[in-house]
Amino acid sequence: TNNIMVTFGCDFQYQDARHWFKNIDKLIHYVNKDGRINAMYSDPVQYTLAKNAANITWPLKEKSDFFPLIETYHAYWSGYFTSRPALKRMIRGSNSYYTFARQVITMGRVLPDINKWVALARALGLSSHHDAVTGTERQHVAFDYAKR
């Protein structure tokens, strides 16, 4: 179709939003100046609606994978589902304990040490981040997850 999505940035890239948007505004201005392309800010919903309006059947990608992905020199995203198994097991075990304890507390059988309870809830919330779940976080971040 005539619709192309161009995404910008990634984790840790938008600390200075004014700087980013100022430069993206310039890019949109100069792309549109030619008149053949209409670049604009949009969102995934608008993009998907435009793609669906084209009424095209898209083929499935069944025989291959998108991984390993190369981000930068010596920075490969592979082992996406198998990386950091010890951390993933610890998170799963902690979540099982938390769920059991929550049920016992709900039944009124035990009153928790609220400080420990809140610390575990926060640690589990943090470990549900998309990089922790997949194991794609940097090593120093994995150490921090384990410490909590």
matplotlib code that plots the C-alpha trace (Angstrom):
import matplotlib.pyplot as plt

x = [0.0, 1.0, 1.2, 4.6, 5.2, 8.5, 9.2, 11.7, 13.8, 13.9, 14.5, 16.5, 16.1, 13.5, 15.0, 14.8, 11.4, 11.6, 14.9, 13.4, 10.2, 12.0, 14.1, 11.2, 9.2, 12.1, 12.2, 8.4, 8.7, 11.5, 9.9, 6.6, 8.2, 8.7, 5.0, 5.1, 5.0, 2.7, 4.6, 2.8, 2.6, 0.3, -0.3, -0.7, -4.5, -4.5, -1.8, -3.8, -7.0, -5.3, -3.7, -7.1, -8.8, -6.5, -8.3, -5.1, -4.6, -1.1, 0.8, 1.8, 5.5, 5.7, 9.0, 11.4, 12.0, 12.9, 15.7, 18.6, 18.2, 21.4, 21.1, 24.6, 28.1, 28.3, 24.8, 22.6, 19.1, 19.1, 18.0, 15.0, 13.0, 15.8, 18.0, 18.3, 16.5, 17.5, 16.1, 12.9, 12.5, 13.0, 10.4, 7.9, 8.5, 8.2, 4.9, 3.6, 4.4, 2.9, -0.3, -0.6, 0.1, -2.5, -5.1, -4.3, -4.4, -7.7, -9.2, -8.2, -5.9, -2.7, -1.8, 1.4, 4.4, 3.2, 6.8, 7.8, 4.5, 4.9, 8.5, 7.6, 4.7, 7.0, 9.7, 7.2, 5.8, 9.3, 10.2, 7.1, 8.8, 9.1, 12.9, 12.8, 10.1, 12.0, 15.5, 16.6, 17.7, 21.4, 23.5, 23.6, 19.8, 19.5, 21.6, 19.3, 16.2, 17.7, 18.7, 15.2]
y = [0.0, 3.6, 3.7, 3.2, 3.3, 4.8, 4.4, 6.5, 5.8, 2.9, 2.4, 5.3, 7.5, 10.1, 11.9, 15.2, 15.1, 18.7, 17.9, 14.7, 16.3, 19.4, 17.2, 15.0, 18.2, 19.2, 15.8, 15.9, 19.4, 18.5, 15.2, 16.9, 19.8, 17.7, 17.0, 13.4, 12.1, 13.1, 12.4, 13.0, 12.0, 9.1, 6.1, 2.3, 2.5, 5.0, 3.0, -0.3, 1.3, 2.6, -0.8, -2.5, 0.0, -1.3, -4.7, -6.7, -10.2, -10.4, -13.7, -15.4, -15.6, -19.3, -20.7, -18.3, -16.1, -12.5, -13.5, -13.1, -9.4, -7.3, -4.0, -2.8, -4.2, -7.2, -6.7, -9.6, -10.4, -14.2, -16.7, -14.5, -17.3, -19.2, -16.5, -16.0, -19.1, -18.8, -15.3, -16.3, -19.3, -17.1, -14.6, -17.4, -18.9, -15.6, -14.9, -18.3, -17.6, -14.1, -15.5, -18.2, -15.7, -13.2, -16.0, -16.9, -13.3, -12.8, -15.6, -13.8, -16.5, -14.5, -10.8, -10.1, -8.1, -5.2, -3.9, -7.3, -7.7, -4.4, -5.0, -8.4, -6.8, -4.0, -6.4, -8.6, -5.5, -4.5, -8.0, -8.0, -5.3, -6.5, -6.8, -8.9, -11.3, -11.9, -11.8, -9.0, -6.7, -5.7, -7.6, -5.0, -4.7, -8.5, -8.3, -5.6, -7.7, -10.7, -8.5, -7.3]
z = [0.0, 0.0, 3.8, 5.5, 9.2, 10.3, 14.0, 16.0, 19.1, 21.5, 25.2, 26.8, 23.7, 24.7, 27.7, 25.8, 24.0, 22.8, 20.9, 19.3, 18.2, 16.9, 14.6, 13.6, 12.7, 10.4, 8.8, 8.1, 6.7, 4.2, 3.2, 2.5, 0.7, -2.4, -2.7, -3.6, 0.0, 2.9, 6.1, 9.3, 13.0, 13.4, 15.6, 15.2, 15.1, 12.1, 10.3, 10.8, 9.6, 6.5, 5.8, 6.3, 4.0, 1.2, 1.4, 0.8, 2.0, 3.6, 3.5, 6.8, 7.7, 8.8, 7.8, 9.4, 12.4, 13.0, 15.3, 15.8, 15.4, 15.3, 17.2, 17.1, 16.7, 19.0, 20.3, 19.1, 20.3, 20.3, 22.8, 23.4, 24.9, 26.6, 28.1, 31.9, 32.9, 36.6, 36.9, 35.1, 37.5, 40.5, 39.2, 38.6, 42.0, 43.7, 41.9, 42.9, 46.6, 46.3, 44.8, 47.5, 50.3, 48.9, 48.9, 52.5, 53.6, 51.8, 53.7, 56.9, 58.2, 58.4, 58.6, 56.6, 57.5, 55.4, 54.6, 53.2, 51.4, 49.6, 48.8, 47.1, 45.2, 43.9, 42.9, 41.0, 39.3, 38.3, 37.0, 34.8, 32.6, 29.0, 29.2, 32.4, 31.1, 27.8, 29.3, 27.0, 29.7, 30.2, 32.6, 35.3, 35.2, 35.5, 38.7, 40.0, 39.3, 41.1, 44.1, 44.6]

ax = plt.figure().add_subplot(projection="3d")
ax.plot(x, y, z, "-o")
ax.set_aspect("equal")
plt.show()
